Amino acid sequence: MSLRTDIQDAIDEVTPPAPGLEHQVRALVVADGKDRRVSLHAHRHSVWGAGFRSSGALVAAGLVVALMAGLVIGGRLARDTSNGQISQSAISHSELRSLESRPNVLPQLQPGATCPFSSGTAQVHDSHLKGAVIGQGPVYVYDAWTDATSGQGDWEAFALYYVAERPGLVLVRAHDLQTNQPFPFAQYSGPPSAAIATGPVLGTDHIGPIPIQMHPEAVLLDPWHRQPVNQDLVVMFAVPRSTLCWGFQFDGPGFTETIVDGWDNAASKGI
């Protein structure tokens, strides 16, 4: 068995302490980067340059050893419990139904139309969010990676930041802008996330050997209802392989926001 395979297997046995660390370690190991496609349009090219990646295997090995030493027990527990119905008690169903009644405002594209990608925001007036992000607020996307691929398509993980002005749930829905096909959500397969997949169970899929339940939507908890307060917001959802342009709709207390993402064409997606 190769060092590369050993490292891949080792990563699968632990859970990183922050969203994005696992996909960064994998990006160092996998030189071609094909299994770590970032679908976030404005950040399609990985921040890991070719020169840095050339010595990535050694760095990755060191990172994995450190992760295994501190997280092999607690990390597995977090991974195993994160796919259950965690934090469901934090959801007000009457509030959720009110948000679900809001109309879909995402654009619908005609065949051949250009995907109206959301523009980036160079600076957000919040001390906890640094660098360029996607979205006009109050919800922003600051990182994205492919967590797994299955018959449902690519399970994408998007790390979000919510600048909340007052308590209240934020409903998240997503669909293909050409076919209007809605995307299923699942609880993030990494550390516990305050973005909770919810709604009726649509079926079951697998992230590796781990079964996950699919739901039609997700909700973001506001800072007043997160335990701990700084808990991350990572949504995981399946994008069909045929989809090139899709969008999020966020409905929260006093606002509706949309973010459109995707690929320029089938070749840029690798299909």
N, C-alpha and C positions, 0 to 999 in steps of 0.2 A: 504494500500500500504506500502511495506517495505522500510526501509531506503536505502537498496541497490537499489531498483527500483527508489526511489526518486533521488538518486545520478546519476544513469544511465540517467534518463530523464533530469536532470539538465545539464549534460554534453552535451547532444544533443542540448541544447538550446544556447550554447555558443561556441565560437571559441577560442582556446588557442593562446597565443602570440608567440609560437614557435612550429615547427614541433616536434612531439613525446610526447609533454606534455599530450595531451588527452589520448594517448594509455598507458602512464605511470599511469595516474590517474585511468583508467579503470583496469589496471593490479592490482592495489591495491585493487579494489573493488571485482574483480572476482577471487576468491580464487583458482579455478582450472586452470585459465589462458587459457581455451580452445578457447575463442573468441579473444585472443590476440596472436595467434601463430606468432612467429617471424620466417620467412622463411630463413633469412640470416644464411647460414650453419655454419659459424664460431662462430656465436653468438646465436645458437639455444636455449640455456638455458638462461632464462631471468636473467638480473642483479638483479631483485628483489628477494631476498632470502625468504625462507619460514618464517623465524623469523620476517623479516621486514613486510611481507605480513600479518602476524597474527594481527597486529595492523593497517593494512592499511585502514580499513573502516573509522576510526576516522580521520586519516590524509587526506584521500580522501575527506571527508565531508568538512574539513576546506579549502582544495584547491578549491573545487567547489564553496563554498561561496565566496571566494576571486575572482574567475573567474567571477561569476555571477555579482558581484558588479561592476566590471570594464569593462566587455566585453559583456554584454547581448545585448546591442544595436549595438555597433561597430562590435562585433563578428558575429552577424547574418548578418549584411550587407556584411562583408567579405565573409562569407560562400555563401550567395546568389549570389554574383557577381563572385566568383572564378570559377563557372562552365560555365560561358560564354566565349566568344572568347577574353579573356583579352590579351593584349600585342601583338596581331597578327600583328600590324603595325611594330613591331620590327623585324619581320622575312623577310629576303631577299629571295624571292622565287627563284631567279636565283641561289643563293648560296645553297638553300635547294635542288633544283633539282640536282645540282652537287654532293652533298653529297649522295643523294638517288641513284645515278648511281654507287656508289662503291659496289663491290661484297660482298656477305655474306661470312664471314670468320669463323663463328662459327662452331664448330665440329658437325657432325651428328652421333649419337650413334646407334649401332646395338642393337636389343632386348637383354636385360640381361646385357649389358655392364655397367661398373661402371661409375657413373657421375664424370667427371673431375672437381671437385669443385675448384674454384679459391682460391689461398692462400691468407692469410692475410698479411698486411704490418704493421709491428710493430711500425714504426715511419715514419712520413711524414715530410719533411723539409719545413714546413709552420707553421707560428706562430699561425694561426687561427684553426688548426686542431690538436686535442690532442687525444692520445690513439690509439689503434689498429683499423685499417680499412681494407676493402677488396678492392683489385685492385692494379695494379702496376702503375697507373697514366697515364695521368693527371686527370682522373676522378676516384673518390673513393666513396665507399659506407660506411657510418658511422652509419646508423641506418635503421631499417626496422620493419614494423608492418603491420598487417592485418586491413584494414580500414573497410571492410564490406564483406559480402558474398551474392552472387546473383546467378541467373541461369547461368551467365557467368563463375562462379567460385569464387575464393577468390580475392577480389580487394586489392592488395598489395601496400603499400606506401613505397618507398625507398627514404631516404634522402641522397643526393649526395653532394660531394664537388669537384669543378672543379678548378684545379690549372692552370689557363690560361696563356699562354706565349704571345699570341697576340689575337686581336679581331677576332671574327668569331663564327658562330653557331656550335653547336654540335648536330648531329642527333642521336637519341636513338631509337633502334629497339630491339625487344625481341621475342623469339619463343622457343617452345618445341624442345629439341635436338634429340628426338627420332622420333617424327611425323613431325617435321618441321612446325608445326602449329604456325602462328604468333599470338601474343597477342595484344588485343586492349588496347589503352591508353585512359585515360580521365583526364580532368583537376582535380588536387587535390582538394578534397572536404573540406579541411581546409583553413588556411590562404592563401592569394595569393602567388603563387609560380612562380619563373622565369624559371621553366620547363614547357613548353607549349605543350599540346596535339595538334597535327596538322595533316593535310592530310584530305582526303575525310571523311565525316561523314559515319560511318559504321552502325549506328543504335543508339538506345537509351536504357540505362539501368537505374537502380535506386539505389541510396545510401540512404536507408530508404525511406522517401517520396520525396527525391530530385532527379529529373531526371538529368541524365548526358549523354552527347554525347560521343560516342566511335570513336576513330581515330586510324589509323594504326601505328602511330609513335608519337614521341615527340621531341622537341628541347630544348636544354639548352642555355640560354642567357649567354654571357660572362660578366665579371664584368663591362665592359665599357658600356653595354647596359641595365643594371639592374636598376630599379627604385623602391626602393632605392638600392644603390650599394650592401648592405649586404642582399638583399632579398634571401630567402632560395630557394634551388633547390630540390623539392620533386616531383618525378614522381609516378603516380598511374596507375596501369595496372592490368588486370584480368588474373590470372593463373588458367586454368581449373583444376578441382578437380583430374582428372586422371593424370596430369603432375607430374613427379617426378624430372626431370632434365631439366633445361632451361638456357638460357643465354641472356645477354645484349650484343649488339654491339654498341659502341660509335664511330662515325665518325666525326672528327673535323678538324680544320685547321692544316694540317701537321701530323695527327696521326689517327690511328684506334686502338681501344682497345676493348677487350672482357672481360666480367666477367660472370662466370658460377656459378650457385647456384641451390639449390634444397634440396631434402631429400634422405636419404640413402635407404629407402624402403617405401612401402605403410603404414606399421604400424607406422613408425616414423612420417608420415604426418597425421595419424589419419583417414585413409580411409580403 
